[in-house]
Amino acid sequence: MTLPIERARSRKPITWLTILGVLLLPAAVGGILVAALQNPTERLESMTAAIVNLDDPVTIDGQVTPLGRQLASGLVEGSDDLDSNLTWVISNQDDATDGLADGTYQAVITIPEEFSAAATSAGTAISDGGGRAEQATITVTTPDDGLVADDLITGQIADVAASTMGTMLSEATTENILVGFTTIGDQIGEAADGALKLANGARDAATGAAAIPDGATQLASGAGELSTGASSLATGLDTIAGNTRDAAAGAAQIGSGLTAGASQLNSAVPGLKKAMGAVQTGTTAAQTASEEATALAGSLGALAASCTPTDSAFCADLAVAAADAVTLATSAGTASGYLNGAAPGVGAIPGALDGAVTGLSQGGAGATELAGGLTQLADQGISASATGARGISSGATQLSTGATALADGATELSTGLDTLATGTGDLAGGLRTASDSLPSFSDSESKSLASVIADPVSSNSSMDTIFGPTAIPLLAGVVLWFGGLATFLVMRAHTARTLTSRRSSATLTLRAFAPAALIGAGQGLLVSLIVQIVASYDAPAWWAFAGTAVLAGVVFAAVNQALVALFGGVGRWISALVGVLAVATGLISTVPDWLAGLGAVLPTAPAFAGLITASGSAVAALVVWGVLSLVATTLAVALRRTTSARAVVAAA
C-alpha cells in the first residue's frame, strides 16, 4: 500500500514498509548500541586476561610476605562491588606473549620481581628510621589490535586492584604509626617522670653541693696548717738526723777506743801477770828482808851496846847502822804487810783484767753496732721521715690548693646543679606536655583511623561501568538525529510541485513536515521503550526521558528538513557531520575548545541535556530549533517557487 508521500530523488511512491523501516531504524541502532555498551562490566567474564607473577616474596619480622601472589589472588577473586570479573589465567611470560598475539588474552597483567620489596619499602623505611621508599608498579599490556574500550576496562581493573592493595598496605603502615604514637607518648611520659626525678635529685645535689665550699675552705685551712707543721717536722727531723749522725760518730769513736783499750789491756795482761809474780817474790823478799833487817838490827844493837867507847866514831856509826837496820826492818815489815795485804787483790787482777778485756771488746763491738744503727736510723729512718714530712707538707699544700679549688668548683657545681634542676624541671614539664599532646589510640581505634587515613575520601557513586549515566542519553540523541537524517534520505523536504502548487509556502512546508514529525515522534517513543528495557528507569524518569525523546525526534525531523531544503544533498552531508560532532563532543570533556564550542551550538546539545535531566530550558531550546527550522524550510520553499523557463522544462 502506497502513501501520498513523495520519495526523494525518485518518482517511486513510499510504502508503509518504507515508513516502518525509517521508524524502526533509530530504535534498532539505538537498541544495538545501548545493549552493547550499557554496563559492560556486568559481562567481564567474556574477556580473558593473563596474570604473570614474577614477584619475589620478602620476609618481614620473620614472616614471608608474597604481595605479588596476594595481588594475583585479588584480581582472580574480583570485587564485591561488581557482579562479574574477567576470566583470569595464571600464566608465564611465554604463554602470555603468545596468547596476546593470537587473541587468546585481551590483556596481560605483569607483576615484576621487585613488587613486594617496593610495596613494603615505605613501611620498612619507617620502621628502620631511614632508607629509600619505592613505588610498586604493575604492567598492563594489551594487543595492538585490541578493541577500543578493552584497554580502559583492563586498566581500570588493574588500577582498582593496585589501589586496593596500596590502601591495605597504607592501612597497615598507618596503624603501626598510630600505635607508635601511643607507645611514644607513653615513653615520653616515662621520660617526663624520669626528668622530674632528675630535677628533684639535682636540687638535692645542689643543696648538698652548697655545703661543700665551707667544708672545703676548712679543709684548705687545715691542710695549710698541716703543711706548715709537716715542714717544721721535716726541719726538726733533719736536725735529729744530724745529731744522730754525730752520736753515731761518737759511738764509733767509743767503739774504736774500747776496742783499742781492750787490745792494749789485753797486751798489758802478761806484763801484769809478771809484775804480780814479782810482787809475790817481792813480798817474800820483803818479809825475808824484814826478818833479816830485824835480825841485823838486833845484832847491830847488840854490838852497839857492847861497843867500847875506844873508838867512838865506830860505835857511833854502829849505833847509826843499828838504827838504820831497825828502820829498814820496820820498812821491810811495813812493805811486807802491804804486799801481803795487796796480794789477794793483785791475785784477782789477772781475772779482772781478762773480764775487762772481754767487756771492753764487747763494749767496742756494741759501740760500733750502735754507731751503725744510729747512722742507719739517721739516713733511713729520720731522714726518710723528714722527706716524708716534706712530702706531707707539699701534699698538704696541694691539698689546700685543691680544697680551695674544690670550694670554688663546688660553688659553681651548686649553681650548675641548680640550673640543671631548673632546666630538667622545664624539660619534665615539656615532656609531660608533649606526652599529653600526643594522641593515644586503642588497637581498634588505630585500625579504624588507619583505614580512614589510608583512604580518606570515598565516593557513594553507584557507577560501576566505564560508560556513565550519560551514555544512554548520548546514544539516544545521536540515533534520533540520524533517524531524522534517514527520514529525509527517503522523503523530500518539500513537494516536487512546489513551483506549481497554489498552496502557501508555509502550508507546503508543514505538509512535508507532518509525516516526518510523526515518524520522529514514533522514533523517539520506540527509542525510549528500548532504553527502558535495557536501563529500567523509574516511571517519572522514563516519562521525562520519553517526552524529551519524542520532542527531539520531531525537532530533528524539522532541522533535517531545513538542511535538505536549503542545501539539497549537501544538507545531508552537513547532517551527518552534525551527528559525528554530537558523538565526538558528547563522549569526553577533553575535546578542543573550538570543537566543544561547535558542539554546544548544535541542535543535538539541548536534546542531549534534556535526555539526561528533563528541564524547561532544554525543551525551550528544542522548540526554538524546531520553529527556526520550519521558518528556514518555508523560506527555502518560497525561494523554490521562483525559477527560470529552463528549470521548468527540465522538471517536466
Secondary structure per residue as TSV (DSSP state, phi and psi in degrees):
chain	resnum	aa	ss	phi	psi
A	1	M	-	360.0	126.0
A	2	T	E	-90.9	160.5
A	3	L	E	-123.0	151.1
A	4	P	S	-75.0	52.1
A	5	I	-	-122.5	128.9
A	6	E	-	-80.9	138.3
A	7	R	B	-86.5	141.7
A	8	A	T	-69.5	137.2
A	9	R	T	56.7	25.6
A	10	S	-	-160.6	148.5
A	11	R	S	-89.0	-3.6
A	12	K	S	-68.5	132.5
A	13	P	-	-71.8	157.9
A	14	I	E	-89.8	133.9
A	15	T	E	-102.1	171.1
A	16	W	H	-62.1	-29.8
A	17	L	H	-65.7	-38.4
A	18	T	H	-64.0	-45.6
A	19	I	H	-61.2	-41.6
A	20	L	H	-63.6	-39.5
A	21	G	H	-63.8	-44.8
A	22	V	H	-64.7	-37.2
A	23	L	H	-67.3	-39.7
A	24	L	H	-85.4	-16.8
A	25	L	H	-57.2	-52.9
A	26	P	H	-61.1	-37.5
A	27	A	H	-63.6	-42.3
A	28	A	H	-66.3	-47.7
A	29	V	H	-63.2	-46.6
A	30	G	H	-63.0	-40.9
A	31	G	H	-61.8	-42.4
A	32	I	H	-63.9	-46.9
A	33	L	H	-65.7	-44.8
A	34	V	H	-64.9	-42.9
A	35	A	H	-63.3	-35.4
A	36	A	H	-76.4	-36.1
A	37	L	H	-103.7	-14.7
A	38	Q	S	-73.0	122.9
A	39	N	S	48.7	60.3
A	40	P	G	-65.7	-21.8
A	41	T	G	-70.7	-10.7
A	42	E	G	-80.5	-8.7
A	43	R	G	-125.5	35.7
A	44	L	G	-66.5	-22.7
A	45	E	G	-63.8	-14.8
A	46	S	G	-76.6	-11.1
A	47	M	S	-101.6	141.4
A	48	T	E	-117.4	129.2
A	49	A	E	-129.7	148.2
A	50	A	E	-105.8	145.7
A	51	I	E	-114.9	122.0
A	52	V	E	-110.5	106.8
A	53	N	E	-100.3	105.1
A	54	L	-	-102.9	7.5
A	55	D	-	-68.1	138.5
A	56	D	-	-98.3	117.0
A	57	P	-	-60.7	155.4
A	58	V	E	-113.8	161.5
A	59	T	E	-112.4	122.0
A	60	I	E	-124.2	121.3
A	61	D	T	54.3	39.7
A	62	G	T	79.0	3.5
A	63	Q	E	-114.7	129.4
A	64	V	E	-70.6	131.6
A	65	T	E	-122.4	95.5
A	66	P	-	-93.1	78.8
A	67	L	H	-67.5	-31.1
A	68	G	H	-62.4	-41.5
A	69	R	H	-66.7	-38.3
A	70	Q	H	-66.1	-39.8
A	71	L	H	-64.5	-43.4
A	72	A	H	-61.4	-41.3
A	73	S	H	-63.5	-40.2
A	74	G	H	-64.7	-37.9
A	75	L	H	-64.7	-43.9
A	76	V	H	-67.0	-39.7
A	77	E	H	-69.0	-36.5
A	78	G	-	85.1	-177.4
A	79	S	-	-103.2	146.3
A	80	D	T	-70.1	-19.5
A	81	D	T	-80.3	-13.5
A	82	L	-	-114.3	142.7
A	83	D	S	-80.5	-14.5
A	84	S	-	-139.2	169.3
A	85	N	-	-147.6	158.7
A	86	L	-	-62.6	156.1
A	87	T	E	-82.6	107.7
A	88	W	E	-95.8	144.1
A	89	V	E	-128.3	122.2
A	90	I	E	-76.2	117.7
A	91	S	E	-132.4	-174.0
A	92	N	-	-122.1	178.0
A	93	Q	H	-64.4	-43.0
A	94	D	H	-66.0	-47.4
A	95	D	H	-64.1	-39.9
A	96	A	H	-63.9	-41.2
A	97	T	H	-63.9	-44.8
A	98	D	H	-65.7	-43.3
A	99	G	H	-65.3	-34.2
A	100	L	H	-68.4	-35.1
A	101	A	H	-73.9	-38.4
A	102	D	H	-94.0	5.0
A	103	G	T	88.2	3.5
A	104	T	S	-64.8	-39.5
A	105	Y	-	-113.4	135.6
A	106	Q	S	-88.1	-11.0
A	107	A	E	-162.9	156.0
A	108	V	E	-130.8	124.4
A	109	I	E	-101.5	118.6
A	110	T	E	-109.0	123.2
A	111	I	E	-101.4	114.9
A	112	P	-	-71.9	169.3
A	113	E	T	-61.5	-40.4
A	114	E	T	-88.9	17.0
A	115	F	H	-60.4	-51.5
A	116	S	H	-63.4	-43.0
A	117	A	H	-61.8	-43.7
A	118	A	H	-69.3	-40.8
A	119	A	H	-64.9	-30.5
A	120	T	T	-99.6	2.8
A	121	S	H	-65.3	-35.1
A	122	A	H	-65.6	-48.2
A	123	G	H	-62.7	-38.5
A	124	T	H	-64.6	-41.8
A	125	A	H	-62.0	-38.9
A	126	I	H	-68.1	-45.4
A	127	S	H	-68.7	-34.0
A	128	D	H	-84.0	-10.6
A	129	G	T	76.3	19.8
A	130	G	-	169.6	170.8
A	131	G	-	120.0	169.6
A	132	R	-	-102.1	127.7
A	133	A	-	-92.3	137.6
A	134	E	-	-123.4	153.5
A	135	Q	-	-93.5	128.7
A	136	A	-	-77.6	139.6
A	137	T	-	-131.1	152.7
A	138	I	-	-125.8	156.3
A	139	T	E	-112.4	130.6
A	140	V	E	-110.7	119.4
A	141	T	E	-118.0	131.3
A	142	T	-	-123.7	155.9
A	143	P	-	-69.5	153.3
A	144	D	T	-63.3	-28.9
A	145	D	T	-100.6	21.4
A	146	G	-	-68.9	159.6
A	147	L	-	-70.0	161.2
A	148	V	T	-58.6	-48.9
A	149	A	T	-89.1	-5.8
A	150	D	H	-62.6	-42.7
A	151	D	H	-59.9	-40.7
A	152	L	H	-64.9	-41.1
A	153	I	H	-66.4	-52.2
A	154	T	H	-65.5	-39.5
A	155	G	H	-62.8	-40.4
A	156	Q	H	-65.1	-42.5
A	157	I	H	-64.9	-43.9
A	158	A	H	-64.0	-40.1
A	159	D	H	-63.8	-42.4
A	160	V	H	-63.8	-42.4
A	161	A	H	-64.0	-45.7
A	162	A	H	-64.1	-40.8
A	163	S	H	-64.3	-40.3
A	164	T	H	-63.3	-44.7
A	165	M	H	-66.9	-39.0
A	166	G	H	-60.5	-40.6
A	167	T	H	-64.4	-39.9
A	168	M	H	-62.5	-45.8
A	169	L	H	-65.8	-38.8
A	170	S	H	-64.0	-38.9
A	171	E	H	-61.1	-45.3
A	172	A	H	-64.0	-44.9
A	173	T	H	-64.2	-45.4
A	174	T	H	-65.6	-37.7
A	175	E	H	-62.7	-41.5
A	176	N	H	-63.6	-38.1
A	177	I	H	-65.0	-43.5
A	178	L	H	-65.0	-40.8
A	179	V	H	-63.1	-37.5
A	180	G	H	-62.4	-36.0
A	181	F	H	-57.9	-46.1
A	182	T	H	-62.4	-44.9
A	183	T	H	-63.3	-44.7
A	184	I	H	-62.2	-42.6
A	185	G	H	-58.9	-44.3
A	186	D	H	-62.9	-43.3
A	187	Q	H	-66.4	-39.1
A	188	I	H	-65.0	-37.7
A	189	G	H	-60.6	-43.9
A	190	E	H	-63.3	-40.4
A	191	A	H	-62.8	-38.1
A	192	A	H	-62.4	-43.7
A	193	D	H	-61.3	-43.5
A	194	G	H	-63.5	-40.1
A	195	A	H	-64.6	-36.9
A	196	L	H	-65.2	-43.9
A	197	K	H	-62.1	-41.3
A	198	L	H	-61.8	-41.4
A	199	A	H	-61.3	-46.1
A	200	N	H	-61.3	-43.9
A	201	G	H	-63.5	-39.0
A	202	A	H	-64.3	-38.2
A	203	R	H	-65.2	-43.4
A	204	D	H	-61.1	-43.0
A	205	A	H	-64.0	-38.4
A	206	A	H	-62.3	-41.7
A	207	T	H	-61.7	-45.8
A	208	G	H	-64.6	-41.4
A	209	A	H	-64.6	-29.8
A	210	A	H	-65.3	-27.2
A	211	A	H	-83.2	-13.2
A	212	I	H	-68.0	-42.0
A	213	P	H	-55.5	-43.5
A	214	D	H	-61.3	-47.8
A	215	G	H	-62.4	-40.7
A	216	A	H	-66.0	-36.5
A	217	T	H	-64.4	-45.4
A	218	Q	H	-61.4	-41.5
A	219	L	H	-61.6	-41.6
A	220	A	H	-62.3	-43.3
A	221	S	H	-62.8	-48.9
A	222	G	H	-61.3	-39.1
A	223	A	H	-65.6	-35.2
A	224	G	H	-63.9	-45.7
A	225	E	H	-62.6	-42.0
A	226	L	H	-59.8	-39.7
A	227	S	H	-63.2	-43.3
A	228	T	H	-63.7	-47.3
A	229	G	H	-62.8	-41.9
A	230	A	H	-65.0	-36.2
A	231	S	H	-65.4	-43.8
A	232	S	H	-62.8	-42.2
A	233	L	H	-59.4	-41.9
A	234	A	H	-62.5	-42.0
A	235	T	H	-62.7	-46.9
A	236	G	H	-61.5	-40.8
A	237	L	H	-65.6	-36.6
A	238	D	H	-61.9	-41.6
A	239	T	H	-63.2	-46.6
A	240	I	H	-59.2	-42.0
A	241	A	H	-61.8	-42.2
A	242	G	H	-62.5	-47.1
A	243	N	H	-62.1	-38.0
A	244	T	H	-65.3	-36.8
A	245	R	H	-66.3	-39.4
A	246	D	H	-63.0	-44.4
A	247	A	H	-61.1	-37.8
A	248	A	H	-63.8	-40.0
A	249	A	H	-64.3	-43.3
A	250	G	H	-63.1	-42.7
A	251	A	H	-62.1	-37.0
A	252	A	H	-65.5	-40.8
A	253	Q	H	-64.9	-43.1
A	254	I	H	-59.6	-44.6
A	255	G	H	-61.2	-42.2
A	256	S	H	-64.5	-44.1
A	257	G	H	-62.8	-45.8
A	258	L	H	-61.3	-42.3
A	259	T	H	-64.3	-41.8
A	260	A	H	-66.7	-43.0
A	261	G	H	-61.3	-41.4
A	262	A	H	-62.3	-38.5
A	263	S	H	-68.1	-44.6
A	264	Q	H	-65.0	-45.2
A	265	L	H	-61.0	-40.0
A	266	N	H	-63.5	-33.1
A	267	S	H	-72.1	-30.8
A	268	A	H	-81.6	-13.7
A	269	V	H	-59.7	-45.9
A	270	P	H	-59.5	-43.1
A	271	G	H	-62.7	-41.7
A	272	L	H	-62.1	-39.8
A	273	K	H	-63.1	-40.3
A	274	K	H	-64.9	-41.9
A	275	A	H	-62.9	-38.1
A	276	M	H	-63.2	-38.4
A	277	G	H	-65.3	-40.6
A	278	A	H	-63.6	-39.7
A	279	V	H	-60.5	-45.2
A	280	Q	H	-62.0	-41.9
A	281	T	H	-64.8	-43.2
A	282	G	H	-63.1	-38.2
A	283	T	H	-60.6	-43.3
A	284	T	H	-66.2	-43.7
A	285	A	H	-65.4	-40.3
A	286	A	H	-64.0	-41.1
A	287	Q	H	-64.5	-42.3
A	288	T	H	-65.0	-44.0
A	289	A	H	-64.3	-37.9
A	290	S	H	-63.7	-42.6
A	291	E	H	-66.5	-45.2
A	292	E	H	-66.9	-40.8
A	293	A	H	-64.5	-38.5
A	294	T	H	-63.9	-44.8
A	295	A	H	-64.4	-39.6
A	296	L	H	-67.4	-42.0
A	297	A	H	-62.3	-38.4
A	298	G	H	-66.3	-40.4
A	299	S	H	-66.8	-47.8
A	300	L	H	-65.7	-38.3
A	301	G	H	-63.3	-42.2
A	302	A	H	-63.7	-40.8
A	303	L	H	-64.7	-42.6
A	304	A	H	-65.7	-34.6
A	305	A	H	-71.2	-33.4
A	306	S	H	-91.6	0.7
A	307	C	-	-74.5	139.1
A	308	T	-	-92.1	147.4
A	309	P	G	-77.0	18.0
A	310	T	G	-65.4	-37.3
A	311	D	G	-117.1	87.0
A	312	S	H	-65.4	-33.9
A	313	A	H	-64.6	-39.0
A	314	F	H	-68.4	-43.6
A	315	C	H	-63.1	-39.1
A	316	A	H	-64.3	-42.9
A	317	D	H	-65.4	-36.7
A	318	L	H	-67.8	-37.0
A	319	A	H	-65.1	-39.7
A	320	V	H	-64.4	-40.9
A	321	A	H	-66.6	-38.9
A	322	A	H	-64.1	-39.7
A	323	A	H	-64.7	-41.0
A	324	D	H	-65.3	-37.5
A	325	A	H	-64.9	-39.3
A	326	V	H	-63.3	-44.2
A	327	T	H	-60.9	-42.5
A	328	L	H	-65.6	-40.6
A	329	A	H	-64.2	-40.9
A	330	T	H	-62.8	-46.1
A	331	S	H	-62.4	-43.4
A	332	A	H	-65.8	-38.6
A	333	G	H	-64.8	-42.2
A	334	T	H	-61.7	-46.1
A	335	A	H	-62.1	-42.0
A	336	S	H	-63.4	-34.8
A	337	G	H	-67.1	-44.2
A	338	Y	H	-60.1	-46.4
A	339	L	H	-65.7	-38.5
A	340	N	H	-66.4	-37.3
A	341	G	H	-69.3	-35.2
A	342	A	H	-82.7	-13.9
A	343	A	H	-58.9	-42.5
A	344	P	H	-63.9	-42.7
A	345	G	H	-64.9	-41.8
A	346	V	H	-66.1	-32.0
A	347	G	H	-68.7	-31.1
A	348	A	H	-82.4	-14.3
A	349	I	H	-58.6	-43.3
A	350	P	H	-59.8	-43.9
A	351	G	H	-63.9	-41.5
A	352	A	H	-64.6	-38.5
A	353	L	H	-63.6	-40.9
A	354	D	H	-61.5	-44.5
A	355	G	H	-62.7	-39.6
A	356	A	H	-64.8	-41.0
A	357	V	H	-61.0	-45.9
A	358	T	H	-62.1	-46.0
A	359	G	H	-62.2	-43.5
A	360	L	H	-62.8	-39.6
A	361	S	H	-63.3	-46.5
A	362	Q	H	-66.1	-39.8
A	363	G	H	-61.9	-41.1
A	364	G	H	-62.5	-44.6
A	365	A	H	-63.2	-42.1
A	366	G	H	-63.8	-41.8
A	367	A	H	-63.1	-38.1
A	368	T	H	-64.4	-45.8
A	369	E	H	-62.7	-39.2
A	370	L	H	-60.9	-41.6
A	371	A	H	-61.0	-45.1
A	372	G	H	-62.8	-42.7
A	373	G	H	-63.3	-42.5
A	374	L	H	-64.1	-38.4
A	375	T	H	-64.0	-46.4
A	376	Q	H	-62.4	-40.6
A	377	L	I	-61.1	-41.8
A	378	A	I	-67.5	-44.7
A	379	D	I	-75.7	-48.7
A	380	Q	I	-95.3	-30.8
A	381	G	I	-90.8	-68.0
A	382	I	I	-68.9	-42.7
A	383	S	H	-63.9	-43.1
A	384	A	H	-62.3	-38.0
A	385	S	H	-65.1	-37.3
A	386	A	H	-64.6	-43.6
A	387	T	H	-61.2	-43.3
A	388	G	H	-62.1	-40.0
A	389	A	H	-63.3	-38.8
A	390	R	H	-63.4	-41.9
A	391	G	H	-60.6	-40.4
A	392	I	H	-62.3	-40.9
A	393	S	H	-63.0	-45.9
A	394	S	H	-63.7	-45.9
A	395	G	H	-62.1	-38.8
A	396	A	H	-65.8	-36.9
A	397	T	H	-62.7	-47.6
A	398	Q	H	-61.6	-40.0
A	399	L	H	-60.9	-40.7
A	400	S	H	-63.1	-44.2
A	401	T	H	-62.9	-45.9
A	402	G	H	-63.0	-38.7
A	403	A	H	-65.4	-37.6
A	404	T	H	-63.3	-45.5
A	405	A	H	-62.9	-37.3
A	406	L	H	-60.6	-40.8
A	407	A	H	-61.9	-45.5
A	408	D	H	-64.2	-46.3
A	409	G	H	-63.7	-37.2
A	410	A	H	-64.8	-36.1
A	411	T	H	-63.4	-46.8
A	412	E	H	-64.3	-39.4
A	413	L	H	-60.2	-42.9
A	414	S	H	-61.4	-44.0
A	415	T	H	-63.4	-44.5
A	416	G	H	-64.0	-41.3
A	417	L	H	-65.0	-36.9
A	418	D	H	-65.2	-42.1
A	419	T	H	-63.7	-41.6
A	420	L	H	-60.6	-42.4
A	421	A	H	-62.0	-42.4
A	422	T	H	-65.0	-47.2
A	423	G	H	-64.2	-41.2
A	424	T	H	-66.7	-35.1
A	425	G	H	-63.9	-42.9
A	426	D	H	-62.8	-40.8
A	427	L	H	-61.5	-42.9
A	428	A	H	-61.2	-42.2
A	429	G	H	-64.2	-42.3
A	430	G	H	-64.5	-42.4
A	431	L	H	-64.1	-38.1
A	432	R	H	-66.4	-40.8
A	433	T	H	-62.9	-43.0
A	434	A	H	-63.5	-41.5
A	435	S	H	-62.7	-42.2
A	436	D	H	-70.9	-27.8
A	437	S	H	-79.1	-29.8
A	438	L	S	-69.6	136.2
A	439	P	-	-70.9	152.0
A	440	S	-	-127.5	129.1
A	441	F	-	-127.9	144.6
A	442	S	-	-77.6	171.2
A	443	D	H	-60.4	-42.6
A	444	S	H	-67.9	-39.3
A	445	E	H	-65.6	-40.8
A	446	S	H	-61.8	-43.3
A	447	K	H	-64.3	-45.2
A	448	S	H	-65.7	-45.3
A	449	L	H	-67.2	-37.6
A	450	A	H	-62.9	-38.5
A	451	S	H	-65.4	-35.6
A	452	V	H	-74.4	-41.2
A	453	I	H	-65.4	-40.6
A	454	A	H	-66.0	-29.6
A	455	D	S	-138.3	73.5
A	456	P	-	-70.9	-23.3
A	457	V	-	-123.3	129.0
A	458	S	-	-129.0	161.9
A	459	S	-	-114.9	138.2
A	460	N	-	-93.6	16.3
A	461	S	-	-67.7	139.1
A	462	S	-	-90.8	7.4
A	463	M	-	-70.1	126.4
A	464	D	-	-132.0	28.8
A	465	T	S	-134.8	154.4
A	466	I	S	-72.9	-17.8
A	467	F	S	-105.3	125.0
A	468	G	-	-78.9	-172.7
A	469	P	T	-67.7	-12.8
A	470	T	T	-85.5	-6.2
A	471	A	H	-63.2	-44.5
A	472	I	H	-65.5	-47.8
A	473	P	H	-57.9	-39.3
A	474	L	H	-63.9	-48.2
A	475	L	H	-63.1	-41.0
A	476	A	H	-63.1	-45.3
A	477	G	H	-63.1	-41.4
A	478	V	H	-67.0	-44.0
A	479	V	H	-68.8	-32.6
A	480	L	H	-67.5	-37.6
A	481	W	H	-63.0	-49.2
A	482	F	H	-68.0	-23.8
A	483	G	H	-65.4	-42.3
A	484	G	H	-62.7	-39.2
A	485	L	H	-63.0	-43.5
A	486	A	H	-62.1	-36.0
A	487	T	H	-58.8	-44.4
A	488	F	H	-92.7	5.0
A	489	L	H	-78.2	-28.6
A	490	V	H	-93.9	-43.1
A	491	M	B	-100.2	161.4
A	492	R	-	-83.7	150.0
A	493	A	S	-74.1	-25.6
A	494	H	S	-155.5	162.8
A	495	T	-	-66.6	151.2
A	496	A	T	-68.6	-16.7
A	497	R	T	-95.5	22.9
A	498	T	T	-56.3	-40.4
A	499	L	T	-67.6	-34.7
A	500	T	T	-101.4	-9.7
A	501	S	-	-68.8	146.0
A	502	R	-	-88.2	-10.0
A	503	R	S	-74.8	159.7
A	504	S	-	-70.8	161.5
A	505	S	H	-62.3	-38.4
A	506	A	H	-64.4	-40.2
A	507	T	H	-64.9	-42.6
A	508	L	H	-62.6	-38.9
A	509	T	H	-63.0	-45.9
A	510	L	H	-68.5	-35.3
A	511	R	H	-62.3	-39.9
A	512	A	H	-74.3	-29.5
A	513	F	H	-77.9	-31.8
A	514	A	H	-56.8	-53.3
A	515	P	H	-64.1	-36.3
A	516	A	H	-65.1	-37.6
A	517	A	H	-65.5	-41.9
A	518	L	H	-62.3	-43.7
A	519	I	H	-62.6	-43.6
A	520	G	H	-60.7	-41.6
A	521	A	H	-64.1	-42.0
A	522	G	H	-64.1	-41.0
A	523	Q	H	-60.3	-44.0
A	524	G	H	-61.4	-40.8
A	525	L	H	-67.5	-45.0
A	526	L	H	-63.0	-42.6
A	527	V	H	-62.0	-38.5
A	528	S	H	-63.9	-39.6
A	529	L	H	-65.0	-42.7
A	530	I	H	-61.5	-44.3
A	531	V	H	-62.0	-40.3
A	532	Q	H	-63.1	-39.1
A	533	I	H	-62.0	-40.1
A	534	V	H	-81.9	-46.9
A	535	A	H	-96.0	-20.5
A	536	S	-	55.0	60.7
A	537	Y	-	-68.9	156.8
A	538	D	-	-74.7	165.3
A	539	A	H	-58.0	-50.4
A	540	P	H	-60.1	-42.9
A	541	A	H	-65.0	-39.3
A	542	W	H	-69.2	-41.4
A	543	W	H	-61.9	-39.7
A	544	A	H	-65.8	-42.0
A	545	F	H	-63.5	-46.4
A	546	A	H	-64.6	-41.9
A	547	G	H	-61.5	-44.0
A	548	T	H	-65.8	-40.0
A	549	A	H	-64.3	-42.5
A	550	V	H	-62.8	-44.9
A	551	L	H	-63.1	-42.1
A	552	A	H	-63.5	-39.9
A	553	G	H	-60.9	-41.3
A	554	V	H	-67.2	-46.2
A	555	V	H	-65.5	-41.9
A	556	F	H	-62.7	-34.6
A	557	A	H	-62.3	-42.7
A	558	A	H	-64.8	-42.0
A	559	V	H	-66.2	-45.7
A	560	N	H	-64.4	-35.3
A	561	Q	H	-60.9	-43.5
A	562	A	H	-65.5	-41.4
A	563	L	H	-62.3	-44.4
A	564	V	H	-69.1	-40.0
A	565	A	H	-64.3	-38.8
A	566	L	H	-80.0	-42.7
A	567	F	H	-116.9	-2.8
A	568	G	T	68.6	-134.8
A	569	G	H	-63.0	-32.1
A	570	V	H	-62.6	-31.6
A	571	G	H	-61.7	-34.2
A	572	R	H	-68.4	-38.1
A	573	W	H	-63.7	-41.4
A	574	I	H	-61.1	-40.8
A	575	S	H	-62.2	-40.1
A	576	A	H	-63.9	-41.1
A	577	L	H	-64.4	-37.8
A	578	V	H	-60.4	-42.3
A	579	G	H	-62.8	-41.6
A	580	V	H	-65.0	-42.8
A	581	L	H	-61.9	-38.4
A	582	A	H	-61.4	-41.0
A	583	V	H	-67.3	-45.7
A	584	A	H	-63.7	-42.5
A	585	T	H	-84.1	-11.9
A	586	G	H	-96.3	-12.6
A	587	L	H	-81.6	-38.7
A	588	I	-	-149.3	153.4
A	589	S	T	-90.8	0.1
A	590	T	T	-95.1	16.3
A	591	V	S	-68.8	157.0
A	592	P	-	-56.9	151.8
A	593	D	H	-60.2	-40.6
A	594	W	H	-64.9	-35.6
A	595	L	H	-72.4	-38.7
A	596	A	H	-64.4	-36.0
A	597	G	H	-64.2	-40.1
A	598	L	H	-63.7	-42.9
A	599	G	H	-62.7	-32.9
A	600	A	H	-70.0	-23.2
A	601	V	T	-99.3	2.1
A	602	L	S	-75.9	155.0
A	603	P	T	-66.8	-18.3
A	604	T	H	-73.8	-22.2
A	605	A	H	-62.3	-51.5
A	606	P	H	-65.3	-32.4
A	607	A	H	-64.5	-43.2
A	608	F	H	-60.5	-46.4
A	609	A	H	-64.0	-41.8
A	610	G	H	-69.6	-32.7
A	611	L	H	-71.2	-28.8
A	612	I	H	-72.3	-53.0
A	613	T	S	-142.9	117.2
A	614	A	-	-60.9	131.7
A	615	S	-	-148.9	152.6
A	616	G	H	-65.0	-35.5
A	617	S	H	-65.1	-39.2
A	618	A	H	-65.9	-42.9
A	619	V	H	-62.6	-43.4
A	620	A	H	-63.0	-41.3
A	621	A	H	-64.2	-39.6
A	622	L	H	-64.9	-41.9
A	623	V	H	-62.2	-41.8
A	624	V	H	-60.9	-45.5
A	625	W	H	-60.3	-40.3
A	626	G	H	-65.2	-46.2
A	627	V	H	-63.8	-46.7
A	628	L	H	-61.4	-36.8
A	629	S	H	-66.6	-42.3
A	630	L	H	-64.6	-38.7
A	631	V	H	-63.5	-45.0
A	632	A	H	-62.3	-40.6
A	633	T	H	-64.5	-41.2
A	634	T	H	-60.8	-42.9
A	635	L	H	-63.9	-39.6
A	636	A	H	-64.7	-39.4
A	637	V	H	-65.2	-41.4
A	638	A	H	-62.3	-40.0
A	639	L	H	-66.9	-32.5
A	640	R	H	-69.9	-17.7
A	641	R	T	-83.0	-0.3
A	642	T	-	-117.6	127.4
A	643	T	-	-153.6	177.3
A	644	S	-	-96.6	165.6
A	645	A	H	-62.9	-37.3
A	646	R	H	-60.8	-40.6
A	647	A	H	-66.6	-36.3
A	648	V	H	-64.3	-43.5
A	649	V	H	-64.1	-40.4
A	650	A	H	-65.4	-37.7
A	651	A	H	-68.7	-33.9
A	652	A	-	-70.4	360.0
